[in-house]
Amino acid sequence: MSKANIIPYGKQFISEADIRAVADALTKDYLTVGPIVEAFEQAFARYVHADFAVAVANGTAALHLCALALGVGPESRVITTPITFAASANCIRFCQGTIDFVDIDPATYLMDLDALEAKLASKPKGYYQGIIPVHFAGRCVDMERVKSLALSYGTWIIEDACHAPGAYFLDAQGNKQYAGNGNFADLAIFSFHPVKHIATGEGGMVTSKDPDLFDKVKHLRTHGIQRDPSKFSNSVALAGGEGNQYPGWYMEMQDLGYNYRFTEFQSALGLSQLQRAEQGLERRRCLAERYEKAFRGADWLLGQSGVHQGHAYHLYVLEVKNRLGLYNFLRSHGVFAQIHYFPCHLMPYYQTFGWKEGDFPKAENYYKNCISLPLFPSLKDEEQDLVISLIHSFYE
């Protein structure tokens, strides 16, 4: 089977304009953090309706920086969903915090907010310090309700929007609330991995409306180094200056940060991709609608993503009978569907903390049946028709 005949579950699209933008960036004075990074940050903040954005090395780095900025440490207890990429939980462990889970709502595949409320209410206020809701597959969690719970129980929120740039939910007044806009979460994060809506190879973004948290994340992104003389701790003399003037070369490492910087040429690619983000989003929604119509009412179908207002459709998920048979059949015909995700609490690492099979039965049952179908803006109608035809033929 040639690589050209394979239909993957996700795929980047690099246009001639993207290539020109990157090539032009490579002729400039900066390669790492410079004016193009700042331009991308500002453009992305506008796109998601946030006040601030910080571009970082990847989505995992974004999560780690958020946890650091919010002061996660060995005494911290944080709740997330078991149906997510492991980084949503790992960022708390990076800081020696304790991660807890709540089951999913099988109708949405998102964190069950009734279960979240019950878990928060089962402990004294202050027992949990944070919540990490995940907009799985591109469908938004009701962040308004999450914020209400966070206020009631004294927790912060990191909104994992890696699957959801451009997605939104409707608040109680019927207003569109975009993923990562900062109206409900303290910090939100996005990913620019190749299969995501905006691809820069690797890359991530932190968004917020809190200027202090924005400053903390930006500071920690580059080793915790401070370059603003008004914020220096050491004396001018110790720094090697004279009078009240610090020397031009001087900088201070004031916190233990990381090298999570982003590059100029990745930002140029991101800016170029951002120009057609809405077009890509509409194509994803069109493809999702075609899948929904093709499989509606099938007797082998146990569940599906369906069509929902505001969904960004990073993934289109089916729950099916004989998932393994279908997966292998599709691969034998060059269709590389994927499975998202093995429940995080059953990863061997997390089992060492006592999590076991049966702890979150809805998430575990979802995993037994789920399969993510090919879905990306450059997927052709005839390619999608082939996927649909193969699935029907397998069950017939």
C-alpha positions as CSV (number, residue, x, y, z in Angstrom):
1,M,0.0,0.0,0.0
2,S,1.6,3.3,-1.1
3,K,1.6,6.2,1.3
4,A,-0.2,8.3,-1.3
5,N,-3.3,6.0,-1.0
6,I,-3.5,6.3,2.8
7,I,-6.3,8.4,4.3
8,P,-5.1,9.4,7.9
9,Y,-7.5,10.5,10.7
10,G,-5.9,13.9,10.7
11,K,-3.5,15.9,8.5
12,Q,-2.0,19.3,8.1
13,F,-2.5,21.4,5.0
14,I,0.5,23.6,4.0
15,S,-0.3,26.1,1.3
16,E,2.0,28.1,-1.0
17,A,1.2,31.1,1.1
18,D,2.3,29.2,4.3
19,I,5.6,28.3,2.6
20,R,6.2,31.9,1.5
21,A,5.5,33.2,5.0
22,V,8.0,30.8,6.6
23,A,10.6,31.5,3.9
24,D,10.3,35.3,4.5
25,A,10.6,34.8,8.3
26,L,13.9,33.0,7.8
27,T,15.4,36.1,6.1
28,K,14.7,38.3,9.2
29,D,17.0,39.2,12.1
30,Y,15.3,36.9,14.7
31,L,14.7,33.2,14.7
32,T,13.4,32.7,18.2
33,V,11.0,35.1,20.1
34,G,10.7,38.3,18.2
35,P,8.2,40.6,16.4
36,I,6.5,37.8,14.4
37,V,5.9,35.8,17.6
38,E,4.3,38.9,19.2
39,A,2.2,39.4,16.1
40,F,0.9,35.8,16.2
41,E,0.1,36.1,19.9
42,Q,-1.9,39.3,19.3
43,A,-3.7,37.8,16.3
44,F,-4.6,34.6,18.1
45,A,-5.8,36.5,21.1
46,R,-8.2,38.4,18.8
47,Y,-9.3,35.2,17.2
48,V,-10.4,33.6,20.5
49,H,-11.6,36.9,22.0
50,A,-9.0,36.9,24.8
51,D,-7.0,39.8,26.1
52,F,-3.6,38.2,26.3
53,A,-1.8,35.3,24.6
54,V,1.6,33.7,25.1
55,A,3.1,31.4,22.4
56,V,5.1,28.4,23.7
57,A,6.8,25.3,22.5
58,N,3.8,23.0,22.6
59,G,0.5,22.3,24.3
60,T,2.1,20.3,27.1
61,A,4.4,23.2,27.8
62,A,1.4,25.5,27.9
63,L,-0.3,23.3,30.5
64,H,2.9,23.1,32.6
65,L,3.3,26.8,32.6
66,C,-0.3,27.3,33.6
67,A,0.1,25.0,36.5
68,L,3.3,26.8,37.6
69,A,1.7,30.2,37.3
70,L,-1.2,29.1,39.5
71,G,1.1,27.8,42.1
72,V,0.5,24.0,41.8
73,G,2.7,22.1,44.3
74,P,2.8,19.0,46.4
75,E,-0.3,20.0,48.4
76,S,-2.4,20.7,45.3
77,R,-5.4,18.5,44.3
78,V,-6.8,19.1,40.8
79,I,-9.7,17.4,38.9
80,T,-9.8,16.6,35.2
81,T,-11.5,14.1,32.9
82,P,-10.1,10.6,32.1
83,I,-10.9,11.0,28.4
84,T,-8.1,13.3,27.3
85,F,-4.5,13.2,26.2
86,A,-2.4,12.4,29.2
87,A,-0.8,15.9,29.3
88,S,-4.0,17.3,30.8
89,A,-3.3,15.3,33.9
90,N,0.5,15.2,33.7
91,C,0.9,18.9,34.1
92,I,-0.2,18.6,37.7
93,R,2.2,15.8,38.3
94,F,5.0,17.8,36.8
95,C,4.5,20.1,39.8
96,Q,4.2,17.2,42.3
97,G,0.4,17.8,42.7
98,T,-2.3,15.2,43.0
99,I,-4.6,14.6,40.1
100,D,-8.2,13.4,40.5
101,F,-10.8,12.5,37.8
102,V,-14.6,12.6,37.3
103,D,-16.4,10.5,34.8
104,I,-17.7,11.7,31.4
105,D,-21.2,12.4,30.2
106,P,-21.8,9.6,27.6
107,A,-24.0,11.9,25.6
108,T,-21.2,14.5,25.1
109,Y,-17.9,12.7,25.9
110,L,-17.1,15.7,28.1
111,M,-16.5,15.9,31.8
112,D,-19.9,15.2,33.6
113,L,-20.5,18.5,35.5
114,D,-23.0,16.8,37.8
115,A,-20.3,14.4,38.8
116,L,-17.9,17.3,39.1
117,E,-20.3,19.1,41.5
118,A,-20.8,15.9,43.5
119,K,-17.0,15.4,43.9
120,L,-16.4,19.0,44.9
121,A,-19.3,18.8,47.4
122,S,-18.0,15.6,48.9
123,K,-15.0,17.4,50.4
124,P,-14.5,20.5,52.5
125,K,-14.2,23.7,50.6
126,G,-10.5,24.2,49.7
127,Y,-9.8,20.5,49.5
128,Y,-9.5,20.8,45.7
129,Q,-7.5,23.7,44.3
130,G,-8.2,23.4,40.6
131,I,-10.3,22.1,37.7
132,I,-9.1,21.3,34.2
133,P,-12.1,20.8,31.9
134,V,-11.3,19.6,28.4
135,H,-13.1,20.5,25.2
136,F,-12.8,17.0,23.9
137,A,-13.0,16.5,20.1
138,G,-13.8,20.2,19.7
139,R,-17.1,20.3,21.7
140,C,-17.1,23.0,24.4
141,V,-17.7,22.2,28.0
142,D,-20.3,24.6,29.6
143,M,-17.6,26.9,31.1
144,E,-20.2,29.1,32.7
145,R,-21.3,26.3,34.9
146,V,-17.7,25.3,35.6
147,K,-17.0,28.9,36.6
148,S,-20.0,28.9,39.0
149,L,-18.7,25.7,40.6
150,A,-15.2,27.1,40.8
151,L,-16.4,30.2,42.6
152,S,-18.5,28.1,45.0
153,Y,-15.7,25.8,46.0
154,G,-12.7,28.1,45.7
155,T,-10.9,26.6,42.8
156,W,-9.1,28.0,39.7
157,I,-9.7,26.7,36.2
158,I,-7.3,25.8,33.4
159,E,-9.3,25.4,30.2
160,D,-7.8,22.7,27.9
161,A,-9.0,24.0,24.5
162,C,-6.4,22.1,22.4
163,H,-9.2,20.6,20.2
164,A,-11.3,23.7,20.1
165,P,-9.9,26.9,18.5
166,G,-13.0,28.7,17.1
167,A,-15.4,26.6,19.1
168,Y,-18.0,28.1,21.3
169,F,-21.0,27.4,23.6
170,L,-24.0,29.5,24.4
171,D,-24.2,31.1,27.8
172,A,-27.4,31.6,29.8
173,Q,-28.2,34.7,27.9
174,G,-27.7,33.0,24.5
175,N,-24.4,34.7,23.8
176,K,-21.5,32.9,22.0
177,Q,-18.7,32.2,24.4
178,Y,-15.6,31.2,22.5
179,A,-13.1,28.6,23.8
180,G,-10.2,30.2,25.6
181,N,-11.7,33.7,25.7
182,G,-10.8,34.2,29.4
183,N,-14.4,35.0,30.6
184,F,-14.6,31.8,32.7
185,A,-11.1,30.2,33.1
186,D,-8.1,31.7,34.7
187,L,-6.0,30.4,31.9
188,A,-6.7,28.4,28.7
189,I,-4.4,26.5,26.4
190,F,-4.2,25.5,22.7
191,S,-2.1,23.2,20.6
192,F,-0.6,23.7,17.1
193,H,0.3,20.0,16.5
194,P,0.0,19.1,12.8
195,V,-3.4,17.4,13.2
196,K,-4.9,20.5,15.0
197,H,-6.9,23.3,13.4
198,I,-3.8,25.5,13.1
199,A,-0.5,23.7,12.5
200,T,3.0,25.0,13.2
201,G,4.7,21.6,13.5
202,E,4.8,21.8,17.3
203,G,3.6,24.7,19.4
204,G,1.0,25.9,21.9
205,M,-0.6,29.1,23.2
206,V,-1.8,30.2,26.6
207,T,-4.6,32.7,26.7
208,S,-6.1,34.8,29.5
209,K,-7.8,38.0,30.6
210,D,-5.7,38.2,33.8
211,P,-2.6,40.5,33.3
212,D,-0.8,39.1,36.3
213,L,-1.1,35.5,35.2
214,F,-0.1,36.6,31.7
215,D,3.0,38.1,33.1
216,K,3.8,35.0,35.1
217,V,3.4,32.7,32.1
218,K,5.5,34.9,29.9
219,H,8.2,35.2,32.6
220,L,8.3,31.4,33.2
221,R,8.4,30.7,29.4
222,T,12.1,31.9,29.3
223,H,13.9,30.4,32.3
224,G,12.3,32.8,34.8
225,I,14.6,35.5,33.6
226,Q,13.7,39.2,34.2
227,R,15.0,41.9,31.9
228,D,13.0,44.9,33.2
229,P,15.3,47.1,35.3
230,S,12.4,48.3,37.4
231,K,11.8,44.7,38.6
232,F,15.4,43.8,39.4
233,S,16.2,42.5,42.9
234,N,20.0,42.9,43.0
235,S,21.7,46.2,43.4
236,V,23.2,48.2,40.6
237,A,26.6,47.8,42.1
238,L,26.3,44.0,42.3
239,A,25.1,44.0,38.7
240,G,28.2,45.8,37.6
241,G,26.6,49.2,36.9
242,E,27.2,52.7,38.2
243,G,25.0,55.1,40.1
244,N,21.3,54.2,39.4
245,Q,22.0,52.7,36.1
246,Y,22.1,48.9,35.5
247,P,24.4,47.8,32.7
248,G,22.7,47.1,29.4
249,W,23.7,43.4,29.4
250,Y,22.2,42.7,32.9
251,M,19.3,40.2,33.5
252,E,18.2,38.2,36.5
253,M,16.8,34.7,36.9
254,Q,14.2,35.3,39.6
255,D,12.3,32.1,39.3
256,L,12.9,28.5,38.1
257,G,11.5,28.7,34.6
258,Y,11.9,26.7,31.5
259,N,13.0,27.1,27.9
260,Y,9.5,26.9,26.4
261,R,10.0,29.6,23.8
262,F,8.4,29.7,20.3
263,T,10.1,30.6,17.1
264,E,9.6,33.3,14.5
265,F,9.2,30.9,11.5
266,Q,6.6,28.8,13.4
267,S,4.8,32.0,14.2
268,A,4.9,33.0,10.5
269,L,3.3,29.7,9.7
270,G,0.7,30.1,12.4
271,L,-0.2,33.6,11.2
272,S,-0.6,32.3,7.7
273,Q,-2.7,29.4,8.8
274,L,-4.8,31.7,11.0
275,Q,-5.9,33.5,7.9
276,R,-7.9,30.5,6.8
277,A,-8.9,29.2,10.2
278,E,-12.6,30.0,9.7
279,Q,-12.6,28.3,6.3
280,G,-11.1,25.2,7.8
281,L,-13.6,25.2,10.6
282,E,-16.5,25.4,8.2
283,R,-15.1,22.5,6.2
284,R,-14.8,20.4,9.3
285,R,-18.4,21.1,10.2
286,C,-19.5,20.2,6.7
287,L,-17.6,16.9,6.9
288,A,-19.1,16.2,10.3
289,E,-22.6,16.8,9.0
290,R,-22.0,14.4,6.1
291,Y,-20.8,11.7,8.6
292,E,-23.8,12.3,10.8
293,K,-26.3,11.8,7.9
294,A,-24.4,8.8,6.5
295,F,-24.6,6.8,9.8
296,R,-27.8,8.0,11.4
297,G,-29.9,5.1,12.6
298,A,-27.5,2.3,11.8
299,D,-28.1,-0.8,13.9
300,W,-24.3,-1.2,14.6
301,L,-24.0,2.4,15.9
302,L,-23.8,2.8,19.6
303,G,-23.1,6.6,19.6
304,Q,-21.7,9.4,17.5
305,S,-20.5,12.9,17.7
306,G,-23.5,14.2,15.8
307,V,-23.8,17.8,14.8
308,H,-23.8,20.4,17.6
309,Q,-23.8,24.2,17.5
310,G,-20.3,25.6,18.2
311,H,-18.5,22.3,17.8
312,A,-15.0,22.7,16.2
313,Y,-14.7,19.0,15.1
314,H,-11.1,18.3,15.7
315,L,-12.4,14.7,15.8
316,Y,-15.5,12.9,14.6
317,V,-16.1,10.0,16.9
318,L,-18.3,7.0,16.5
319,E,-19.1,4.3,19.1
320,V,-19.5,1.0,17.3
321,K,-20.0,-2.7,17.7
322,N,-16.9,-4.7,16.9
323,R,-14.6,-1.7,17.0
324,L,-11.4,-3.7,16.6
325,G,-12.7,-5.5,13.5
326,L,-13.7,-2.2,12.0
327,Y,-10.4,-0.6,12.8
328,N,-8.4,-3.4,11.2
329,F,-10.7,-3.5,8.2
330,L,-10.3,0.2,7.5
331,R,-6.5,0.0,7.8
332,S,-6.4,-2.9,5.4
333,H,-8.1,-0.5,2.9
334,G,-5.8,2.4,3.6
335,V,-8.0,4.3,6.0
336,F,-6.1,5.0,9.2
337,A,-8.8,5.8,11.8
338,Q,-7.6,6.4,15.4
339,I,-8.8,5.8,18.9
340,H,-9.1,8.8,21.3
341,Y,-8.4,8.1,24.1
342,F,-7.4,5.2,26.4
343,P,-8.7,6.4,29.8
344,C,-6.0,8.3,31.6
345,H,-6.6,6.8,35.0
346,L,-5.8,3.3,33.6
347,M,-2.5,4.3,32.2
348,P,0.1,2.2,34.1
349,Y,1.6,5.3,35.6
350,Y,-1.7,6.5,37.1
351,Q,-2.6,3.0,38.3
352,T,0.4,3.3,40.6
353,F,-1.7,5.9,42.5
354,G,-4.5,3.4,43.1
355,W,-6.8,4.0,40.1
356,K,-8.3,0.8,38.7
357,E,-10.7,-0.6,36.2
358,G,-14.3,0.2,37.2
359,D,-13.5,3.6,38.8
360,F,-15.0,5.5,35.9
361,P,-17.3,3.1,34.1
362,K,-18.7,5.6,31.5
363,A,-15.3,6.6,30.3
364,E,-14.2,3.0,30.2
365,N,-17.3,1.9,28.3
366,Y,-16.7,4.8,25.8
367,Y,-13.2,3.6,25.2
368,K,-14.3,0.0,24.4
369,N,-16.4,1.3,21.5
370,C,-14.9,4.6,20.2
371,I,-13.2,5.2,16.9
372,S,-12.2,8.6,15.3
373,L,-12.8,8.9,11.6
374,P,-10.7,10.8,9.1
375,L,-11.5,14.5,9.5
376,F,-9.4,17.4,8.2
377,P,-10.1,20.4,5.9
378,S,-8.3,18.9,2.8
379,L,-10.2,15.6,3.0
380,K,-12.0,15.3,-0.3
381,D,-15.6,14.4,-0.6
382,E,-14.7,11.3,-2.6
383,E,-12.3,10.2,0.1
384,Q,-14.9,10.7,2.8
385,D,-17.4,8.8,0.6
386,L,-14.9,5.9,0.5
387,V,-14.6,5.9,4.3
388,I,-18.4,5.9,4.6
389,S,-18.8,3.1,2.0
390,L,-16.1,0.9,3.7
391,I,-17.8,1.2,7.1
392,H,-21.2,0.3,5.7
393,S,-19.7,-2.6,3.7
394,F,-18.0,-3.9,6.9
395,Y,-21.2,-4.1,8.8
396,E,-23.2,-5.4,5.9
